[in-house]
Amino acid sequence: MKIDHRRLSEAEVQAAHKCAHILAERNNLTGVYVATDEEKERTSVIEGVHPGFVTMAIKPLNVDTIEGTGEKPRQQFLETVSEFLILARSKCIVMSKSGFSDAAQMMGGQDCWTQMDHCHKVMLEMHEVTT
């Protein structure tokens, strides 16, 4: 799952979490990997706030924030490529609207994927019907 808080409200993020859990259950998957530029989201996953979700303790390199040269950007690049490969090799993907997740899905060719905006709209509608 690729999360971008800059584009989604907190309610939409929570709905996307539920959607990812449902997608995992329906496809007999044991966990949900979270790829995000958001430190808050990554930290909450690492701290176990979202049971069944996992992530790497990294600060991904974003093309909009590349600064300088040397060891730190190289390490961030390798970590970011690792995260890209995890997404590309995932069985299912819940994606935000980003080139990063789009490219990972195109390379992985998953049949099991959805855009996060669609996913959270469906979940919000389901919540409204059941409450």
Phi and psi in radians as a Rosetta constraint file:
Dihedral C 1 N 2 CA 2 C 2 CIRCULARHARMONIC -1.896 0.35
Dihedral N 2 CA 2 C 2 N 3 CIRCULARHARMONIC 2.064 0.35
Dihedral C 2 N 3 CA 3 C 3 CIRCULARHARMONIC -1.973 0.35
Dihedral N 3 CA 3 C 3 N 4 CIRCULARHARMONIC 2.353 0.35
Dihedral C 3 N 4 CA 4 C 4 CIRCULARHARMONIC -2.299 0.35
Dihedral N 4 CA 4 C 4 N 5 CIRCULARHARMONIC 1.730 0.35
Dihedral C 4 N 5 CA 5 C 5 CIRCULARHARMONIC -1.116 0.35
Dihedral N 5 CA 5 C 5 N 6 CIRCULARHARMONIC -0.383 0.35
Dihedral C 5 N 6 CA 6 C 6 CIRCULARHARMONIC -1.160 0.35
Dihedral N 6 CA 6 C 6 N 7 CIRCULARHARMONIC -0.380 0.35
Dihedral C 6 N 7 CA 7 C 7 CIRCULARHARMONIC -1.888 0.35
Dihedral N 7 CA 7 C 7 N 8 CIRCULARHARMONIC -0.149 0.35
Dihedral C 7 N 8 CA 8 C 8 CIRCULARHARMONIC -2.249 0.35
Dihedral N 8 CA 8 C 8 N 9 CIRCULARHARMONIC 2.542 0.35
Dihedral C 8 N 9 CA 9 C 9 CIRCULARHARMONIC -1.332 0.35
Dihedral N 9 CA 9 C 9 N 10 CIRCULARHARMONIC 2.938 0.35
Dihedral C 9 N 10 CA 10 C 10 CIRCULARHARMONIC -1.074 0.35
Dihedral N 10 CA 10 C 10 N 11 CIRCULARHARMONIC -0.692 0.35
Dihedral C 10 N 11 CA 11 C 11 CIRCULARHARMONIC -1.106 0.35
Dihedral N 11 CA 11 C 11 N 12 CIRCULARHARMONIC -0.671 0.35
Dihedral C 11 N 12 CA 12 C 12 CIRCULARHARMONIC -1.181 0.35
Dihedral N 12 CA 12 C 12 N 13 CIRCULARHARMONIC -0.669 0.35
Dihedral C 12 N 13 CA 13 C 13 CIRCULARHARMONIC -1.126 0.35
Dihedral N 13 CA 13 C 13 N 14 CIRCULARHARMONIC -0.788 0.35
Dihedral C 13 N 14 CA 14 C 14 CIRCULARHARMONIC -1.091 0.35
Dihedral N 14 CA 14 C 14 N 15 CIRCULARHARMONIC -0.697 0.35
Dihedral C 14 N 15 CA 15 C 15 CIRCULARHARMONIC -1.134 0.35
Dihedral N 15 CA 15 C 15 N 16 CIRCULARHARMONIC -0.669 0.35
Dihedral C 15 N 16 CA 16 C 16 CIRCULARHARMONIC -1.153 0.35
Dihedral N 16 CA 16 C 16 N 17 CIRCULARHARMONIC -0.649 0.35
Dihedral C 16 N 17 CA 17 C 17 CIRCULARHARMONIC -1.012 0.35
Dihedral N 17 CA 17 C 17 N 18 CIRCULARHARMONIC -0.837 0.35
Dihedral C 17 N 18 CA 18 C 18 CIRCULARHARMONIC -1.080 0.35
Dihedral N 18 CA 18 C 18 N 19 CIRCULARHARMONIC -0.730 0.35
Dihedral C 18 N 19 CA 19 C 19 CIRCULARHARMONIC -1.079 0.35
Dihedral N 19 CA 19 C 19 N 20 CIRCULARHARMONIC -0.742 0.35
Dihedral C 19 N 20 CA 20 C 20 CIRCULARHARMONIC -1.092 0.35
Dihedral N 20 CA 20 C 20 N 21 CIRCULARHARMONIC -0.712 0.35
Dihedral C 20 N 21 CA 21 C 21 CIRCULARHARMONIC -1.073 0.35
Dihedral N 21 CA 21 C 21 N 22 CIRCULARHARMONIC -0.786 0.35
Dihedral C 21 N 22 CA 22 C 22 CIRCULARHARMONIC -1.109 0.35
Dihedral N 22 CA 22 C 22 N 23 CIRCULARHARMONIC -0.762 0.35
Dihedral C 22 N 23 CA 23 C 23 CIRCULARHARMONIC -1.056 0.35
Dihedral N 23 CA 23 C 23 N 24 CIRCULARHARMONIC -0.741 0.35
Dihedral C 23 N 24 CA 24 C 24 CIRCULARHARMONIC -1.111 0.35
Dihedral N 24 CA 24 C 24 N 25 CIRCULARHARMONIC -0.807 0.35
Dihedral C 24 N 25 CA 25 C 25 CIRCULARHARMONIC -1.071 0.35
Dihedral N 25 CA 25 C 25 N 26 CIRCULARHARMONIC -0.772 0.35
Dihedral C 25 N 26 CA 26 C 26 CIRCULARHARMONIC -1.163 0.35
Dihedral N 26 CA 26 C 26 N 27 CIRCULARHARMONIC -0.384 0.35
Dihedral C 26 N 27 CA 27 C 27 CIRCULARHARMONIC -1.910 0.35
Dihedral N 27 CA 27 C 27 N 28 CIRCULARHARMONIC 0.286 0.35
Dihedral C 27 N 28 CA 28 C 28 CIRCULARHARMONIC 0.931 0.35
Dihedral N 28 CA 28 C 28 N 29 CIRCULARHARMONIC 0.765 0.35
Dihedral C 28 N 29 CA 29 C 29 CIRCULARHARMONIC -1.749 0.35
Dihedral N 29 CA 29 C 29 N 30 CIRCULARHARMONIC 2.565 0.35
Dihedral C 29 N 30 CA 30 C 30 CIRCULARHARMONIC -1.608 0.35
Dihedral N 30 CA 30 C 30 N 31 CIRCULARHARMONIC -0.207 0.35
Dihedral C 30 N 31 CA 31 C 31 CIRCULARHARMONIC -2.783 0.35
Dihedral N 31 CA 31 C 31 N 32 CIRCULARHARMONIC 2.924 0.35
Dihedral C 31 N 32 CA 32 C 32 CIRCULARHARMONIC -2.150 0.35
Dihedral N 32 CA 32 C 32 N 33 CIRCULARHARMONIC 2.124 0.35
Dihedral C 32 N 33 CA 33 C 33 CIRCULARHARMONIC -1.552 0.35
Dihedral N 33 CA 33 C 33 N 34 CIRCULARHARMONIC 2.301 0.35
Dihedral C 33 N 34 CA 34 C 34 CIRCULARHARMONIC -1.882 0.35
Dihedral N 34 CA 34 C 34 N 35 CIRCULARHARMONIC 2.089 0.35
Dihedral C 34 N 35 CA 35 C 35 CIRCULARHARMONIC -1.882 0.35
Dihedral N 35 CA 35 C 35 N 36 CIRCULARHARMONIC 2.183 0.35
Dihedral C 35 N 36 CA 36 C 36 CIRCULARHARMONIC -2.712 0.35
Dihedral N 36 CA 36 C 36 N 37 CIRCULARHARMONIC 2.624 0.35
Dihedral C 36 N 37 CA 37 C 37 CIRCULARHARMONIC -1.485 0.35
Dihedral N 37 CA 37 C 37 N 38 CIRCULARHARMONIC -0.198 0.35
Dihedral C 37 N 38 CA 38 C 38 CIRCULARHARMONIC -1.474 0.35
Dihedral N 38 CA 38 C 38 N 39 CIRCULARHARMONIC 1.986 0.35
Dihedral C 38 N 39 CA 39 C 39 CIRCULARHARMONIC -1.071 0.35
Dihedral N 39 CA 39 C 39 N 40 CIRCULARHARMONIC -0.685 0.35
Dihedral C 39 N 40 CA 40 C 40 CIRCULARHARMONIC -1.040 0.35
Dihedral N 40 CA 40 C 40 N 41 CIRCULARHARMONIC -0.800 0.35
Dihedral C 40 N 41 CA 41 C 41 CIRCULARHARMONIC -1.146 0.35
Dihedral N 41 CA 41 C 41 N 42 CIRCULARHARMONIC -0.801 0.35
Dihedral C 41 N 42 CA 42 C 42 CIRCULARHARMONIC -1.073 0.35
Dihedral N 42 CA 42 C 42 N 43 CIRCULARHARMONIC -0.767 0.35
Dihedral C 42 N 43 CA 43 C 43 CIRCULARHARMONIC -1.099 0.35
Dihedral N 43 CA 43 C 43 N 44 CIRCULARHARMONIC -0.734 0.35
Dihedral C 43 N 44 CA 44 C 44 CIRCULARHARMONIC -1.127 0.35
Dihedral N 44 CA 44 C 44 N 45 CIRCULARHARMONIC -0.605 0.35
Dihedral C 44 N 45 CA 45 C 45 CIRCULARHARMONIC -1.202 0.35
Dihedral N 45 CA 45 C 45 N 46 CIRCULARHARMONIC -0.794 0.35
Dihedral C 45 N 46 CA 46 C 46 CIRCULARHARMONIC -1.056 0.35
Dihedral N 46 CA 46 C 46 N 47 CIRCULARHARMONIC -0.667 0.35
Dihedral C 46 N 47 CA 47 C 47 CIRCULARHARMONIC -1.371 0.35
Dihedral N 47 CA 47 C 47 N 48 CIRCULARHARMONIC -0.024 0.35
Dihedral C 47 N 48 CA 48 C 48 CIRCULARHARMONIC 1.472 0.35
Dihedral N 48 CA 48 C 48 N 49 CIRCULARHARMONIC 0.287 0.35
Dihedral C 48 N 49 CA 49 C 49 CIRCULARHARMONIC -1.121 0.35
Dihedral N 49 CA 49 C 49 N 50 CIRCULARHARMONIC -0.518 0.35
Dihedral C 49 N 50 CA 50 C 50 CIRCULARHARMONIC -2.000 0.35
Dihedral N 50 CA 50 C 50 N 51 CIRCULARHARMONIC 1.572 0.35
Dihedral C 50 N 51 CA 51 C 51 CIRCULARHARMONIC -0.973 0.35
Dihedral N 51 CA 51 C 51 N 52 CIRCULARHARMONIC 2.374 0.35
Dihedral C 51 N 52 CA 52 C 52 CIRCULARHARMONIC 1.562 0.35
Dihedral N 52 CA 52 C 52 N 53 CIRCULARHARMONIC -0.124 0.35
Dihedral C 52 N 53 CA 53 C 53 CIRCULARHARMONIC -1.750 0.35
Dihedral N 53 CA 53 C 53 N 54 CIRCULARHARMONIC 2.505 0.35
Dihedral C 53 N 54 CA 54 C 54 CIRCULARHARMONIC -2.335 0.35
Dihedral N 54 CA 54 C 54 N 55 CIRCULARHARMONIC 2.780 0.35
Dihedral C 54 N 55 CA 55 C 55 CIRCULARHARMONIC -2.771 0.35
Dihedral N 55 CA 55 C 55 N 56 CIRCULARHARMONIC 3.007 0.35
Dihedral C 55 N 56 CA 56 C 56 CIRCULARHARMONIC -1.703 0.35
Dihedral N 56 CA 56 C 56 N 57 CIRCULARHARMONIC 2.551 0.35
Dihedral C 56 N 57 CA 57 C 57 CIRCULARHARMONIC -1.458 0.35
Dihedral N 57 CA 57 C 57 N 58 CIRCULARHARMONIC 1.317 0.35
Dihedral C 57 N 58 CA 58 C 58 CIRCULARHARMONIC -2.321 0.35
Dihedral N 58 CA 58 C 58 N 59 CIRCULARHARMONIC 2.891 0.35
Dihedral C 58 N 59 CA 59 C 59 CIRCULARHARMONIC -1.978 0.35
Dihedral N 59 CA 59 C 59 N 60 CIRCULARHARMONIC 1.750 0.35
Dihedral C 59 N 60 CA 60 C 60 CIRCULARHARMONIC -1.131 0.35
Dihedral N 60 CA 60 C 60 N 61 CIRCULARHARMONIC 2.621 0.35
Dihedral C 60 N 61 CA 61 C 61 CIRCULARHARMONIC -1.463 0.35
Dihedral N 61 CA 61 C 61 N 62 CIRCULARHARMONIC 2.182 0.35
Dihedral C 61 N 62 CA 62 C 62 CIRCULARHARMONIC -1.945 0.35
Dihedral N 62 CA 62 C 62 N 63 CIRCULARHARMONIC 2.368 0.35
Dihedral C 62 N 63 CA 63 C 63 CIRCULARHARMONIC -1.029 0.35
Dihedral N 63 CA 63 C 63 N 64 CIRCULARHARMONIC -0.399 0.35
Dihedral C 63 N 64 CA 64 C 64 CIRCULARHARMONIC -1.404 0.35
Dihedral N 64 CA 64 C 64 N 65 CIRCULARHARMONIC -0.202 0.35
Dihedral C 64 N 65 CA 65 C 65 CIRCULARHARMONIC -2.207 0.35
Dihedral N 65 CA 65 C 65 N 66 CIRCULARHARMONIC 0.298 0.35
Dihedral C 65 N 66 CA 66 C 66 CIRCULARHARMONIC -1.137 0.35
Dihedral N 66 CA 66 C 66 N 67 CIRCULARHARMONIC 2.224 0.35
Dihedral C 66 N 67 CA 67 C 67 CIRCULARHARMONIC -2.293 0.35
Dihedral N 67 CA 67 C 67 N 68 CIRCULARHARMONIC 2.227 0.35
Dihedral C 67 N 68 CA 68 C 68 CIRCULARHARMONIC 1.197 0.35
Dihedral N 68 CA 68 C 68 N 69 CIRCULARHARMONIC -2.954 0.35
Dihedral C 68 N 69 CA 69 C 69 CIRCULARHARMONIC -2.333 0.35
Dihedral N 69 CA 69 C 69 N 70 CIRCULARHARMONIC -3.127 0.35
Dihedral C 69 N 70 CA 70 C 70 CIRCULARHARMONIC 1.911 0.35
Dihedral N 70 CA 70 C 70 N 71 CIRCULARHARMONIC -2.843 0.35
Dihedral C 70 N 71 CA 71 C 71 CIRCULARHARMONIC -1.183 0.35
Dihedral N 71 CA 71 C 71 N 72 CIRCULARHARMONIC -0.736 0.35
Dihedral C 71 N 72 CA 72 C 72 CIRCULARHARMONIC -1.067 0.35
Dihedral N 72 CA 72 C 72 N 73 CIRCULARHARMONIC -0.889 0.35
Dihedral C 72 N 73 CA 73 C 73 CIRCULARHARMONIC -1.081 0.35
Dihedral N 73 CA 73 C 73 N 74 CIRCULARHARMONIC -0.611 0.35
Dihedral C 73 N 74 CA 74 C 74 CIRCULARHARMONIC -1.107 0.35
Dihedral N 74 CA 74 C 74 N 75 CIRCULARHARMONIC -0.784 0.35
Dihedral C 74 N 75 CA 75 C 75 CIRCULARHARMONIC -1.101 0.35
Dihedral N 75 CA 75 C 75 N 76 CIRCULARHARMONIC -0.779 0.35
Dihedral C 75 N 76 CA 76 C 76 CIRCULARHARMONIC -1.080 0.35
Dihedral N 76 CA 76 C 76 N 77 CIRCULARHARMONIC -0.681 0.35
Dihedral C 76 N 77 CA 77 C 77 CIRCULARHARMONIC -1.068 0.35
Dihedral N 77 CA 77 C 77 N 78 CIRCULARHARMONIC -0.828 0.35
Dihedral C 77 N 78 CA 78 C 78 CIRCULARHARMONIC -1.097 0.35
Dihedral N 78 CA 78 C 78 N 79 CIRCULARHARMONIC -0.711 0.35
Dihedral C 78 N 79 CA 79 C 79 CIRCULARHARMONIC -1.130 0.35
Dihedral N 79 CA 79 C 79 N 80 CIRCULARHARMONIC -0.701 0.35
Dihedral C 79 N 80 CA 80 C 80 CIRCULARHARMONIC -1.175 0.35
Dihedral N 80 CA 80 C 80 N 81 CIRCULARHARMONIC -0.715 0.35
Dihedral C 80 N 81 CA 81 C 81 CIRCULARHARMONIC -1.103 0.35
Dihedral N 81 CA 81 C 81 N 82 CIRCULARHARMONIC -0.691 0.35
Dihedral C 81 N 82 CA 82 C 82 CIRCULARHARMONIC -1.052 0.35
Dihedral N 82 CA 82 C 82 N 83 CIRCULARHARMONIC -0.764 0.35
Dihedral C 82 N 83 CA 83 C 83 CIRCULARHARMONIC -1.143 0.35
Dihedral N 83 CA 83 C 83 N 84 CIRCULARHARMONIC -0.684 0.35
Dihedral C 83 N 84 CA 84 C 84 CIRCULARHARMONIC -1.038 0.35
Dihedral N 84 CA 84 C 84 N 85 CIRCULARHARMONIC -0.784 0.35
Dihedral C 84 N 85 CA 85 C 85 CIRCULARHARMONIC -1.144 0.35
Dihedral N 85 CA 85 C 85 N 86 CIRCULARHARMONIC -0.635 0.35
Dihedral C 85 N 86 CA 86 C 86 CIRCULARHARMONIC -1.054 0.35
Dihedral N 86 CA 86 C 86 N 87 CIRCULARHARMONIC -0.800 0.35
Dihedral C 86 N 87 CA 87 C 87 CIRCULARHARMONIC -1.111 0.35
Dihedral N 87 CA 87 C 87 N 88 CIRCULARHARMONIC -0.783 0.35
Dihedral C 87 N 88 CA 88 C 88 CIRCULARHARMONIC -1.100 0.35
Dihedral N 88 CA 88 C 88 N 89 CIRCULARHARMONIC -0.545 0.35
Dihedral C 88 N 89 CA 89 C 89 CIRCULARHARMONIC -1.689 0.35
Dihedral N 89 CA 89 C 89 N 90 CIRCULARHARMONIC 0.014 0.35
Dihedral C 89 N 90 CA 90 C 90 CIRCULARHARMONIC -1.206 0.35
Dihedral N 90 CA 90 C 90 N 91 CIRCULARHARMONIC 2.617 0.35
Dihedral C 90 N 91 CA 91 C 91 CIRCULARHARMONIC -1.256 0.35
Dihedral N 91 CA 91 C 91 N 92 CIRCULARHARMONIC -0.695 0.35
Dihedral C 91 N 92 CA 92 C 92 CIRCULARHARMONIC -2.298 0.35
Dihedral N 92 CA 92 C 92 N 93 CIRCULARHARMONIC 2.596 0.35
Dihedral C 92 N 93 CA 93 C 93 CIRCULARHARMONIC -2.355 0.35
Dihedral N 93 CA 93 C 93 N 94 CIRCULARHARMONIC 2.307 0.35
Dihedral C 93 N 94 CA 94 C 94 CIRCULARHARMONIC -1.860 0.35
Dihedral N 94 CA 94 C 94 N 95 CIRCULARHARMONIC 1.984 0.35
Dihedral C 94 N 95 CA 95 C 95 CIRCULARHARMONIC -1.948 0.35
Dihedral N 95 CA 95 C 95 N 96 CIRCULARHARMONIC 2.509 0.35
Dihedral C 95 N 96 CA 96 C 96 CIRCULARHARMONIC -1.448 0.35
Dihedral N 96 CA 96 C 96 N 97 CIRCULARHARMONIC 2.987 0.35
Dihedral C 96 N 97 CA 97 C 97 CIRCULARHARMONIC -1.410 0.35
Dihedral N 97 CA 97 C 97 N 98 CIRCULARHARMONIC 1.549 0.35
Dihedral C 97 N 98 CA 98 C 98 CIRCULARHARMONIC -2.572 0.35
Dihedral N 98 CA 98 C 98 N 99 CIRCULARHARMONIC 2.619 0.35
Dihedral C 98 N 99 CA 99 C 99 CIRCULARHARMONIC -1.105 0.35
Dihedral N 99 CA 99 C 99 N 100 CIRCULARHARMONIC -0.553 0.35
Dihedral C 99 N 100 CA 100 C 100 CIRCULARHARMONIC -1.056 0.35
Dihedral N 100 CA 100 C 100 N 101 CIRCULARHARMONIC -0.946 0.35
Dihedral C 100 N 101 CA 101 C 101 CIRCULARHARMONIC -1.272 0.35
Dihedral N 101 CA 101 C 101 N 102 CIRCULARHARMONIC -0.602 0.35
Dihedral C 101 N 102 CA 102 C 102 CIRCULARHARMONIC -1.045 0.35
Dihedral N 102 CA 102 C 102 N 103 CIRCULARHARMONIC -0.805 0.35
Dihedral C 102 N 103 CA 103 C 103 CIRCULARHARMONIC -1.142 0.35
Dihedral N 103 CA 103 C 103 N 104 CIRCULARHARMONIC -0.694 0.35
Dihedral C 103 N 104 CA 104 C 104 CIRCULARHARMONIC -1.081 0.35
Dihedral N 104 CA 104 C 104 N 105 CIRCULARHARMONIC -0.744 0.35
Dihedral C 104 N 105 CA 105 C 105 CIRCULARHARMONIC -1.182 0.35
Dihedral N 105 CA 105 C 105 N 106 CIRCULARHARMONIC -0.699 0.35
Dihedral C 105 N 106 CA 106 C 106 CIRCULARHARMONIC -1.108 0.35
Dihedral N 106 CA 106 C 106 N 107 CIRCULARHARMONIC -0.714 0.35
Dihedral C 106 N 107 CA 107 C 107 CIRCULARHARMONIC -1.232 0.35
Dihedral N 107 CA 107 C 107 N 108 CIRCULARHARMONIC -0.636 0.35
Dihedral C 107 N 108 CA 108 C 108 CIRCULARHARMONIC -1.390 0.35
Dihedral N 108 CA 108 C 108 N 109 CIRCULARHARMONIC -0.485 0.35
Dihedral C 108 N 109 CA 109 C 109 CIRCULARHARMONIC 1.133 0.35
Dihedral N 109 CA 109 C 109 N 110 CIRCULARHARMONIC 0.526 0.35
Dihedral C 109 N 110 CA 110 C 110 CIRCULARHARMONIC -1.113 0.35
Dihedral N 110 CA 110 C 110 N 111 CIRCULARHARMONIC 2.417 0.35
Dihedral C 110 N 111 CA 111 C 111 CIRCULARHARMONIC -1.465 0.35
Dihedral N 111 CA 111 C 111 N 112 CIRCULARHARMONIC -0.393 0.35
Dihedral C 111 N 112 CA 112 C 112 CIRCULARHARMONIC -1.750 0.35
Dihedral N 112 CA 112 C 112 N 113 CIRCULARHARMONIC 1.639 0.35
Dihedral C 112 N 113 CA 113 C 113 CIRCULARHARMONIC -2.752 0.35
Dihedral N 113 CA 113 C 113 N 114 CIRCULARHARMONIC 2.755 0.35
Dihedral C 113 N 114 CA 114 C 114 CIRCULARHARMONIC -2.658 0.35
Dihedral N 114 CA 114 C 114 N 115 CIRCULARHARMONIC 2.704 0.35
Dihedral C 114 N 115 CA 115 C 115 CIRCULARHARMONIC -1.403 0.35
Dihedral N 115 CA 115 C 115 N 116 CIRCULARHARMONIC 2.436 0.35
Dihedral C 115 N 116 CA 116 C 116 CIRCULARHARMONIC -1.053 0.35
Dihedral N 116 CA 116 C 116 N 117 CIRCULARHARMONIC -0.647 0.35
Dihedral C 116 N 117 CA 117 C 117 CIRCULARHARMONIC -1.114 0.35
Dihedral N 117 CA 117 C 117 N 118 CIRCULARHARMONIC -0.642 0.35
Dihedral C 117 N 118 CA 118 C 118 CIRCULARHARMONIC -1.209 0.35
Dihedral N 118 CA 118 C 118 N 119 CIRCULARHARMONIC -0.771 0.35
Dihedral C 118 N 119 CA 119 C 119 CIRCULARHARMONIC -1.033 0.35
Dihedral N 119 CA 119 C 119 N 120 CIRCULARHARMONIC -0.874 0.35
Dihedral C 119 N 120 CA 120 C 120 CIRCULARHARMONIC -1.250 0.35
Dihedral N 120 CA 120 C 120 N 121 CIRCULARHARMONIC -0.522 0.35
Dihedral C 120 N 121 CA 121 C 121 CIRCULARHARMONIC -1.120 0.35
Dihedral N 121 CA 121 C 121 N 122 CIRCULARHARMONIC -0.762 0.35
Dihedral C 121 N 122 CA 122 C 122 CIRCULARHARMONIC -1.087 0.35
Dihedral N 122 CA 122 C 122 N 123 CIRCULARHARMONIC -0.778 0.35
Dihedral C 122 N 123 CA 123 C 123 CIRCULARHARMONIC -1.162 0.35
Dihedral N 123 CA 123 C 123 N 124 CIRCULARHARMONIC -0.702 0.35
Dihedral C 123 N 124 CA 124 C 124 CIRCULARHARMONIC -1.119 0.35
Dihedral N 124 CA 124 C 124 N 125 CIRCULARHARMONIC -0.707 0.35
Dihedral C 124 N 125 CA 125 C 125 CIRCULARHARMONIC -1.121 0.35
Dihedral N 125 CA 125 C 125 N 126 CIRCULARHARMONIC -0.715 0.35
Dihedral C 125 N 126 CA 126 C 126 CIRCULARHARMONIC -1.106 0.35
Dihedral N 126 CA 126 C 126 N 127 CIRCULARHARMONIC -0.708 0.35
Dihedral C 126 N 127 CA 127 C 127 CIRCULARHARMONIC -1.126 0.35
Dihedral N 127 CA 127 C 127 N 128 CIRCULARHARMONIC -0.718 0.35
Dihedral C 127 N 128 CA 128 C 128 CIRCULARHARMONIC -1.125 0.35
Dihedral N 128 CA 128 C 128 N 129 CIRCULARHARMONIC -0.632 0.35
Dihedral C 128 N 129 CA 129 C 129 CIRCULARHARMONIC -1.235 0.35
Dihedral N 129 CA 129 C 129 N 130 CIRCULARHARMONIC -0.632 0.35
Dihedral C 129 N 130 CA 130 C 130 CIRCULARHARMONIC -1.587 0.35
Dihedral N 130 CA 130 C 130 N 131 CIRCULARHARMONIC -0.119 0.35
